[in-house]
């Protein structure tokens, strides 16, 4: 999505929300398919002035721990999540 410099504020705001949704779904809270983003993240980005106050680091860490727990099961053959954070922790 290309946004022009003289675009209306609402268009710029929506493009910003779209990009942040992409970042959340494709980097921090990635799933095994790497192609799907949960719609529930969109509600978190409804008001960008409030979403900056959320504890994104703690949320990302909790999501990673959950994915590690899932990956430790016998029948699971892969892992997902922000694995760069895992490298930093270890």
C-alpha positions in Angstrom: 0.0 0.0 0.0 1.5 3.3 -1.1 0.5 6.4 0.8 1.2 9.8 -0.7 2.7 12.6 1.3 -0.5 14.7 0.8 -2.9 11.9 1.7 -5.7 12.5 4.2 -4.8 11.8 7.8 -7.2 8.9 8.0 -5.5 7.1 5.2 -2.1 7.6 6.8 -3.5 6.4 10.1 -4.9 3.3 8.5 -1.7 2.6 6.6 0.2 2.8 9.9 -2.2 0.4 11.6 -1.8 -2.0 8.6 2.0 -1.9 8.8 2.0 -2.4 12.5 -0.3 -5.4 12.1 2.1 -6.8 9.6 5.0 -6.4 12.0 3.1 -8.0 14.8 1.9 -10.9 12.7 5.1 -11.6 10.7 7.8 -10.9 13.2 6.8 -11.0 16.9 3.8 -13.3 16.9 4.5 -15.4 13.9 2.8 -18.8 13.3 4.2 -21.8 11.5 2.6 -21.0 8.2 4.2 -17.4 8.2 1.2 -16.3 6.1 -1.6 -15.7 8.6 -2.1 -13.0 11.1 -4.7 -13.3 13.9 -7.5 -10.8 13.7 -7.4 -10.3 17.5 -4.2 -8.1 17.0 -6.2 -5.6 15.0 -8.3 -4.7 18.1 -5.0 -3.9 19.9 -4.1 -1.4 17.2 -7.5 0.4 17.1 -6.2 3.4 19.0 -2.5 3.9 18.3 -2.1 6.4 21.1 -3.1 3.7 23.6 -1.2 0.8 22.0 2.1 2.4 22.8 1.4 1.9 26.5 1.1 -1.9 26.2 3.9 -4.1 27.5 4.8 -5.6 24.0 8.1 -7.0 25.3 6.4 -9.0 28.1 3.7 -10.1 25.7 6.2 -11.3 23.1 8.2 -13.2 25.8 5.0 -14.9 27.1 4.1 -15.9 23.5 7.6 -17.3 23.0 7.4 -19.3 26.2 4.0 -20.7 25.1 5.4 -21.7 21.8 8.4 -23.4 23.5 6.0 -25.4 25.6 4.1 -26.4 22.4 7.3 -27.3 20.6 8.4 -29.5 23.5 5.6 -32.0 22.8 6.5 -35.3 21.3 4.3 -35.0 18.2 5.4 -31.4 17.3 8.1 -31.1 14.6 8.6 -27.3 14.5 8.7 -24.1 16.5 7.4 -20.7 15.8 7.7 -17.3 17.5 10.2 -14.6 17.6 13.2 -16.8 17.8 15.7 -13.9 17.7 14.5 -13.1 21.2 15.2 -16.7 22.2 18.8 -16.3 21.0 19.2 -13.2 23.1 17.8 -14.9 26.2 20.1 -17.9 25.9 
